[in-house]
Each structure stands twice: as structure tokens, then as C-alpha cells.
Amino acid sequence: MCNLYRMTKTPAEVAAWFDAIDATGGANFAAEVYPGYPGLVVTGGEVRRMSWGFPLSLKGKQGQPLKPRPVNNARSDKLGSPFWRHSFTTRRCLIPLTGWAEAEGPRGRMTRTWLSLPGEPLSAAAGLWRHSDEWGACYAMVMTAAAGCAAAEVHERMPVLLGREAWRGWMEGSPQEATELCGAWSGKVAIDRTAQSWAGGAGS
């Protein structure tokens, strides 16, 4: 599942690519996005700042409230579950990215493998969003089985990537129409296996 992705374009560049309005107020964003950190989302004709992950309330052994955990991935086969259903029905979005990462290698020595669409300066992943008391507006990335795509060499699941022709269907279509878009990417995927440690990023 995706727990790290890259977004190396500015909000203005993203807005131009998606023919949307930059509603971020000139905020700066890190090029690497981790769960619980801010990222860019396209919804309602605007590029907006939101936190990556829906908050999941947790309690300690004595029943005391703990810091919420960001649930940043929504499996495409679980979109009808209570946790995701309302957002899937009413608040779908596009998540601009330039690549996503998966961990490969033995435990304790895992390295980052980056995946991207060759020749594309930007890609759009299917997303859901909602308002939360904990973090304000937040979003999650929809994941699907990678079978049949080159990305399956790295991980059994991958983001639902949407070509330009599918953007409107995902954003405005019925739940059934949106579900039909949740397949593995049918085009080429570039795989870049690096020596960079998986650990050591945000929050480490």
C-alpha cells in the first residue's frame, strides 16, 4: 500500500494541468508526502490543501483517548464499508502526484522503489475527502489490485490512476461508474529501485 508519494509541481502548475483554481493561498508543500502531512487535492474545480489520511480514533488500555492514526489508503473493494461509504458517494477527488514509493527488501533494510508514469509530468490518483474535527479537510488515496500491471513486480496493490478522460467520471459519476474506474493502470509504469533507506523520512 502507498505510504509515500512525490508531488514535485507547484500548486500553480497543478492548477494549470487540471484547469482548476489555485485555492491554496500560496502555501508551500514538501516534495515528498507522508501520511498525516499536507498534500494537494483537486476537487470542485479547485486545488486545495488537505491532510493525507482520515483520522481513526484510538483508545489506550485504560480507555484514554490516544492521538488519531491517519488512514491514508482506501481499498477499492472496501469503498462500500461504513468508514468510506459517504465520502465515496459524495466527495471524490483527484490527487496529483509525480510518483509513488513502495518498500522493498528484507525487514530492517528496506529501500525505496519509486514508480511513475513515463513521459507524464503529472498523474492523477483517485481519492476521497471529508472534513474532520481533528485535522480539518483530509483525504485518502484509493488503492486497487496491481495484477496485470508492471507495478505488480513491486507490490500487489497500487493507486487507482486515472487518465484525463476518466477525471470527470470519477468526480461526478455514480458510485457504480466510479467503481468501474478502479482497475490497475493499463499503460506503462517506470520502476526506479534506489538504495535509499525506506526509514528516515517524515516522523522518523
Buried (B, 14 or more C-beta within 10 A) or exposed (E): BBBBBBBBBBBEBBBBBBEBEBBBEEEEBBEBBBBBBBBBBBBEEBBBBBBBBBBEEEEEEEEEEEEBBBBBBBBBEBBEEEBBBEBBBEBBBBBBBBBBBBBBBEEEEBBBBBBBBEEBEBBBBBBBBBEBEBBEBBBBBBBBBBEEBBBBEBBEBBBBBBBEEBBEBBBEBEBEEBBEBBBBBEEEBBBEBEEEBBEEBEEE
